[in-house]
Amino acid sequence: MSTHLLKVRNLKVSFCRDGQWSEAVHGIDLDVFAGRTLGLVGESGSGKSVSSLAVMRLLNEKSSRIEAESIQIEGEEIKDFKESQMADVRGKRISMIFQEPMTSLNPVYKCGYQVSEMILLHKGPALGPFDKLSDRKAEAKKRVIQLFKQVMLPRPEAIYDSYPHELSGGQKQRVMIAMAIACNPKLLIADEPTTALDVTVQLEILKLLRQLQKETGMGMIFITHDLGVVAEIADDVAVMHNGEILERGSAKQILSHPQHPYTQGLLACRPPMDVRLKRLPIVKEFLDGQWQGGKEQILHDLQITPEERQAHLQQLYSQPPLLKVEHLQTWYPLRKGVFSRVYGHVKAVDDVCLEVYEGETLGLVGESGCGKTTLGRSILRLAEPTGGKVWFDGIEVTALKGQDLRDFRKQAQIVFQDPYSSLNPRMTIGEAIAEPMRVHGIIRNELRPAVRRDGKLRDAICDKEIRDAVCDLLVQVGLQPDHYNRYPHEFSGGQRQRICIARALAVNPRLVICDESVSALDVSVQAQVLNLLNRLKAERNLTYIFISHDLSVVRFMSDRVLVMQNGKPVETNDADALFEHPQNTYTQRLIDALPGRGMTGQRTD
C-alpha cells in the first residue's frame, strides 16, 4: 500500500450569512496516497473546492467555520496548526493550482517574480551555497524559466518579465501550474487546472503532472467537472453533491459501472463522440428516474438516425448562404523604437474563406491563438479587418458605415466566453437585456403612429412592452420573470450565461456567434445550455458560428466544422465526417488529444 499522504475525517464547513450559519460540507472523508490521484468530481456548488480550501486553511476565518475529527499530512495532525505553521505547510508540503488564474496572480507583479518568490521562500538555501542574495535570485530565475518550458509556455524568457494582463487565460493558467509545482510538493491540489486550455496543451499538462507524480511520488487531488480528464489522470474517484460524497471507488469502477443515479447523470451529460443525439440528457432526469434503461434507452429515444441527419443537411444546403467570407485578413502591427516603427505583423486571421447557411451551426475549432475569436469578431466588425470581404444576406458588411453598420449588428450578435465580465455589475439583468432593445428601437418602432407622436404615452407603453418582452426572454432561457431586478453577482455561472444568451436574442438576430460560451460551465449546466441553444435555434431559425476548444461539444452542436491553425483554415467538412475521418494531420492531432475518449478509467501513462 502506498504512503498515506492526506487523511481527512468528518470534515464539515459552514458559512455565515446575515448572522445565520449554514453548513456547506457535511462530514466528508478524504484519503490521498503517494503516487496516486484522487479525482473529485461534481457540479458547481457541490463543495469540491471548499473542501480543498478548508484543508489548506484558506477560507476566511470570520465568515467560515471548519470542523474535523482529523486532518493529517503524512501522519502529522495539522487541524490545530497556527497560521505561521500553516504558512510553512502551504507551497512546500501542500500546493494548490487555483481555478481562476487572473484573480490568483497579483496584477502588479511580473509573472516570473511571483514564481521566483515562491522558490526563494521555501527553497532558498537549497538553491546552492551562494553568499549573495542576487546569486540565489539568478538561480531561482533559471529554475522558473525551466518550469515555464515544462508547462509549454511560449517565449518563457519574455513571459518571465510579463505582467498577468499581458497573457492569455491559458498562459496564465500555465504560470499557476508552474508556481504550484515549483517546490516539488508532497501533495498537489489541482482545482480545474485545465479548464482554460485547449485539448493539445491540456494533454501535455496532464502528461507533465503524471510524469512529476511518477518521479517524485507526489499525491494529487484533481478537482474537475470534465469526466474525460478524470479518465485520463485519476486512480480513484469521489463524486460530490450538495456537500456530501455520494459514491467513491477506483476510476475504472466509477466510470464504467456507476451505481448512483447522480453519477450516471454526470456521465451521460457529456456529449458523446460516437453517436449524434437530438438533445443531451441532464442530471435531474436521472435523479427523477427517467433514464432507468441506461444508455440503451437514451439511444432509443434521442439518437438521430443517418436518414434524419441526411435530410436535414440536404435542406440546409439547398439554399444560398446567409454569410459569406472572402479572403478575410485581420493583421495586427508589431512596433518598436521611439517612433513605434512597424517591423512586422501578427496575422491573427490570414486569408479565410467560408460560407454559413441559414439555420446551420458552423463549428470553429483550433488551438489557442489560432484566430478563432478574432475571426468571429472580424465578421461582426468588432475587430476591423485588414483585407477581404464579408457578405451578409447579399450586403457587403466590410463596406458598411454608421447607421447601416448598426442595422447589421442588430441582425448579428455575439455571446462572449466570460458571462460575468460581459455583464455590467451595476445594471440589473432586466435592464441589461432591455438595453439593446432600446438602442435599436425594437418596441418603439412597432408602436402605431398615433402613439409614437404622443411622447409620454409612447414612453410608458414602450417601457411596459420592453419589460414584458424581457420577462418572456427570461422564461425562454429557463429563468424567472422575478429575476428582472436582480444583479449579475446574484446568479451562478450557468445562469449568467443564460442571461447573456437572452441579451443576444433581445434584438431578434439571425446570426449568433457563440465564443467559448460553455467552456467555463460544469457538464450538467453545459448540457442544459447546449440544449437551450439548439431549442432556440429551431424555434427562431437562428444561425450559429460556434467557437470552442471542446471537440465533443463542437461535434454535438455543429452541422459542419472549420479547423483553424495559425490564422488559416486547414480543413472543413461535415462534422461527423471530419471527426470520423480527418484528412489533415493537425485535425488528427486535435482529435487524438481529446481526453477520455474511451471513458474506461484506464490511465494512459
N, C-alpha and C positions, 0 to 999 in steps of 0.2 A: 504494500500500500504506500502511496506517495505521502510525503510530509504534509501534515495539516497546517496550511498557512493561515487561513481565516476560519474562525469558528464563531458564529453568531447564534445566540439562543434567545428566543422570545423577545425579539426587537419590536418595540412599539414607538410610534412617532405621533405626536399630537401638535396641532397648531391653534393659536389663539386668534380669534377674530371677534371684534366687538365685545370683548370681555368673556367670550364663551370658548371653551376648549373643545376641539373636535379631533377625534383620533383618525389619522390617515393611513397608518400602517398598523396592522392588528396582530402583533405577536408572531413574527415570521422567524424561521431558522435558515441560516445560510452556511454552506461548507464549501471552501475552495482549497484545492490541493496543489502542491508544487507540480509544475509542468502540465497542469490541466486547466481548461477554460469552462467556466460556468456561464451559459447563455441565459440572461434574464430577459424574458420577453413578456409583452402585454401591451395594451393600449395606453395612450397618453392618459395620465392621471391615475394609473394603476398602483403607483408607489415605487416604481423601479428606481428612479433617480433619487427620490427622497431617502430610500433605504441606504443607498450608497453614500449619500452626503451625510447621513447620520453616522455611519461607520467612520467616516473621515472627520466627524465633528465640525462640519462646515455650515450647519444650519444656524440661523440667528437665535441666540440663546434667549432673547427677550420674547420672541414670538413663537418659539417651538419648545417642545419638551421631549427628550429622548429617554426611554426606559428600556432596560435589557437585563436579563439574568447574567449574560456574559457576552463580551466582545473580546476575542483573543486573536493576537497576531503571533504566529509561531509559538503558541502556548503561553504567551505573556498577556495577562489581563490589562486592557487599556481603557475600559469603560469609565474608570475614575481618574484617568490621567488629567493633569493640569494642562492649560493651554501651552505652556512652554515645553512640556513633554510631547504634546501632540505636534507642535511645530517641528520637532526633530523627527517624528514618525512620517509626516507628510513629505512626499517627494523623495525621501531616502528609502523608506521601507514600503510605503504605500503611495502610489502616484495615480493621478486621475486625468483622463482626457475628457474635457468638458464638451457638452453638446454644441454650444454656441460659441465659436471661436472669437467672434467680434467683441462680445462682452467679456470674454475671458482674458483677452490680450489688452494690455494697457496702451491706449491710443497715443500717449505722449512719449513712449519709449520705442526705440527701434527693435525689430524682432530679434536680431542677434543678441542684443544686450539682455533681453528678457530671458533667453535660454542660457546665456553665459552666467547670469546672476544665480540661476538655479544650481549650475555646476559649481561655481565658486563657493556657494553657501554650504553645500553638502559634501563636495568632493575636493575642496581646495587643497588640502595637504597631499591628497593622492595624485595631484597633477604632476608632482615632481619636486625635487629638493631645491626649489627656487628661493633665492634670498629676497628678490623684489616682487612686489605685488604685480607690477607690469608684466613680469615674465609669466606669472600664473594667468593673467588675463589673456596674454598671447596664446598660451597653451589651451585655455578654455575656448578661445575663438576657433582654433584649429579643430577642436572637438565638435563645436557647434556646426561648422561648415561640413564636417564629416557626417554629422547627423542629418543635415539638410540634404545631403546627397543620398543618404539611406532612404529618406522618405520621398525621394524623387522630386524635389523642388528644382525647377529650372533656375539657372544662374544663381547658385547658392551664395556666392560671394556678394552679389548685388542685393539679394534678399536679406542677408545679414545686416545691411545698412538701410533697409527699407522699413517704413512705418506700416502698421497693420492696414491702414486705409488704402495703401498702395497695392495690396494683394487681393486676389480673387478669394471668394469664400472657400474654395477647395484648397488654395495655397495656405490660407490662414489655418485651416484645419490641420494641414501637414506640419505647420510650425508648432501647433499644440501637441501633436503626436511626438515630434522631436523633443519638446520640452518634457513630456511625461516619461520618455524612456531614457532621458539624458543620464540619470544616476543609477541605471540598472536596478529598478525597484524589485522587491520580492513579490509584491502584488500590484497588478495594474488594473484599475477600474476604468473601462472604456465606455463612455456614455454616448451612444450614437456617433462613433468616431468616423464613419464612412458615409453619413447621410448626404453631405455636400459634394461627394466625389463621384466622378464618372466611373463606369464599370472597369475600365482598364487600370486606372490609378487605384481604385478600390481593391482590385485583385492583388496588385503589388503590395499595398499596405497590409492586407491580410497575410500575404506570404511573409512580409517583414516581421509582423507580430509573431507568427508561428515560428520563424527562424530564431528570433530573440528568445522565445519561450524554450525552444529546443537547446539553445546554447547556455542559457542562464538558469533554467528550471523555474522561471517566473510563473506564478499563478495569475489567472486573469478572470475578472468578471466583465463580460461583454454584454452591455445593455443595448438592445436594438428592437425595432419593430419589423425589421426585414428578416423573414424566416429563411430566405435564401442565404443570407450572410451567416445566420445561425448554423445552417447545414454545413457551411464551409469551415467554420472556426471552432464551434463548441464541442466539448466532450460530454458535458452534462447540461441539462436544460431545466429551468424552473419557470413556470408560467404564472404570472401575477395578474390579479384582477381585483379592483376595489380594496387594495391594501392587504390581500391575502394571497398565499401561494396555493393555487388550485391543483396543480399537477407538477410532479418532478420526476426525473429519471434520466437515462442516457439519451443523447441526442438521437441516436438511431431509433430508440423505443418511442420517444415523443413524436418525432417527425413521421415515422412510418405507421405507428399504431396509437394515435392519440385517443385517450379514454374520455376526457371531459368534453362536453359539447362546446365549451368556450374555446378550447384548444383546436378542436375540429373546425370551428368557425374562423379562427385566425388563419389556419392553413388554407381554407377554401377561399378566403378573401383575396388571396394573392392571384393576380391574373395568370392563367395557365399559358404555357408556351406551346402545348401540343394540340390544343383544340380552341375553337372560337365560340365564345358564349354570347348570348343576347344581352345578358347583364351578369354582374358578379353577385354571388351570394353574400350576405352580410352576417355579422356575428349574432345580431338579435334573432335572426331566423333560426339559427342553430339552438340558441337558448330557449326559443319557443317550441322547439321540436319539429320544425318544418322539414328539415332535411335528414330525417332518421334513416332514409335509404342510402345515405352517403353519396359517394362520387357517382354511382350508377344513376341515382335519382336526379342528381344535378345535371348530368349529361343528357338524360332523357328529356328533362323539362326545359333546359336552357341552351343546349348546343344548337348552333346554326349549321344546317346541312350544306354541303357543297353546292347543291342546286339553288338554295336560297341565296347563298353568297354570290353565285354567278349572275343570278337575275338582278341583284342589287347593283353589281358593278356595271352590267350592261345598261341599266337605266341611268346611272351616273354619267357614263362616258358617251352617251348618245346625244349630249347637248354641248354647246360651245362652252369654253372655260369662262368662269367668272373672273378669275385673276390670272394675269399673265405677266411673268417677269422675264425681261430680255437682257442678257449680258450685264446684270447689275453688279456694280462695284461700289464698295464703301472703304475708302482708304483713310488712314489717319497719319498725319505727318510726324516724323521724328525730327526734333530740333535740338541744336546745341550751340554753344557760344553766346557771346554778349548780344549779338544781333539775332539770335534764335534762327540761325540758318537751317533750312531743311536739308537733311543729309540722307533721308530715306523715308519709307512709308511702311506702316503696318497694314497689310492687306487683309483686313478683317473679313470682307466679302469680296471675292475675286471672280468675276465672270460667271455669275449664277443665272441659269435659265430654268424656269419651272412653270407649270400650269396647275391651277386648282379649279375644280369643277364645283358648281353649286350643289350643296348637300354632302360634299366629300369631306373627309378628315385626312389631311396630309401630315404624316409624322415626320419630324425633323430631328435627326439624331447625329451624334458625334461626340468626341471628347471635349472637355472644357477648352475654350479658346478656339474652337473650330469655326466660329462665326454664326452659330445658330441664332442666338439672341440678336446680334447685330443685323442679321438678315430680316428677322421679324420686325425690328424697329425701323429698318430702312424701307420696308414695304409701306409702313404707316407714315413715313417721313418724320418719325421721331428722331432718327439719325439720318442726316441728309446724305443721299447717295453721291458718290463721286462721278459715276457714269452709269450708263444703261437706262432702261425704261421700265416702268411698272404700269400695267393697264388693268383697270377695274371696271368690269361691265362695259367695255368699249371706250372708257375715258382714260386718258394718259395722266396718271397720278403725279408723275415726276414733273409735269408742266403746270400743275395747279398752284394757285396763289389765293391768299385772302379768304373770302367767303367760300369760294369753290373748294378750297382745301378743307375748311371746317365742315362743309357739307359731306365731303368724302369721309372724314373721321366719324361722322355720325353713322355711317354705314359699316365702318371697320373699327373694332375695339380690341383691347388687349387686357388679359388677366395676368398680372405680374406674379413673380415667384414668391415674394415675401408679402403676405397679406397684411401684416402689421405695419410695415414701413410704408405701404402704399395707401394706408388709410390715415386721415388726419385725426390725431388723438383728441383734438379739441372739438371735433364735429360728431354729432350723433350719427349712428349708421343710417337712420332715416334720411337725414339731411345730406349725407354723403351720396346716397343713391339718387336723391332728388336733384342734386346739383347739376348733373349732365342734362336732365330733363329741362331745367330752367335755362341752361346755357344754349341749348338747341331749340328752345321754344316748342317742346313736344306737345304739351297740353294747350298752350296759348294759341297756337296756330289752328288747333282743331275746334276752338270755340266759334260760334256763329258770329257774323259780322256785327250785329247789334250789340252783343255782349262785349266784343272787342273794343267798341267805341266808348263804352262806359267803364272808366278806369277802375273805380273802387269795386264795382260788381265783378269786373273781369278778374281782378287780383284775388278776390275772395273765392270765386268759383275755381280759378286756376289752382290756388293753394289746396283746396279740398280735393280736386281731381288728382293733383300730383300725389297727395298723401294716400289717397285710395289706390293709385297705381303702384306706389312704393309698397304698400301693405300686400297687394296682390303678388308683387315680385318676391317679397319675403316668404310668402306661403309657397310659391313655386319652387324656391330653393331650399325648402324644408325648415324655415324659421317661422317665428310667430309675429303677427301684427304688433303685439305689445312690445316687441324688441325695438320698435322705431326710435324711441328716445334713449336707448342705451348707447354707451360709448364703446369703442373697439376693445379696450382693455377688459371689458366685462364678458368677452367671448373667448372660446377656445380657438386654437389654430384652425381646425376644420370649419368652425362656424364663421371665422373671419374670411376664410377663402370663399365660402358661400356668399358672403356679403359682397366680396369683390366681383363674383360672377353676376350677382344681381345688379350691381352698378354697371357692369359692362353691357348687360341686356336692357338697361333702362331706356336706351335710345333706339331700341329695335334694330340692332345691326344685322347685316347679312354675313359678315365675316368676323370671326373672333380668333385672335392669336392667343393661345394658352402657353405662356412661357414658364416652364417648370412649375406649373400651377398645383401639382400634387406631391412634389418631391419632399416637402417637409412634413407630410401627414403620415400618421401610422396606417397600417394596412386596412384596418376596418373603416376608418374615416375616409381613406383614399378610395376604397371601394364605393362608398356612398357618393362621394363627389364625382367619380367617373360615371356611375350610373346616372347621376343628375345631369351631367354634361350630355350624355347620349340621349336622355329623355327630352331635354330642352332642344337638342339638335333636331329630333324627329318632330316635335311639336311646332317649332318655329322655322323649320327648313334652314337651319344655320349651316355655315361652312366653317371648318376649323383648320388652323395650322397648329399642330400640337407638338411643342418643343419639349423634349425630355431626355435625360440620360438613363432613365429606367426602361430598358428594352422590352420587358414583359408588359409594361403599361402601354408602350407605343404600339405593340402588336395588337393588344386588345382594342385600342381606340381607333387605329388607322385603317383606311382603305388602301392607301399607298404610303411608301416610306422613301424619304430622300436622306441619304447618308452624306455628311459633310466632313471634310478634312482640310485643315489649313485654308479655310475660306472658300474652298471649291467643292462642288458636288462630285462625288466619286461613284455613286450608284443610286439608281431609283428603280423601284419595281412595286408590284402588288405586295402588300405587307406579308401575306402568307408565303408567297414565292420567295421573297427576299430572305426571310428568316429560315426557311427550309433549304434553300439552295442559293446562298450568297455567292456572287460572282467575283467580287473584289476581295483581295486578301485583307484589306483594312476592315471591311464589314465582317469578314470571318473572325478576325481578332476580337472585335467588339462583342460578337455573339458568344464566342468561346469564353470570354471573361465574365459573362453573366453568372453570378453566384448561385449555387444550389439548384442547378438545372434539373438534377435528378431527385433532389429533396430526400436523399436516403439517410442523411445524418452521418455519412461516412466522410471523414475529413480526407482531403486530397493533399497530404503532406509531400 
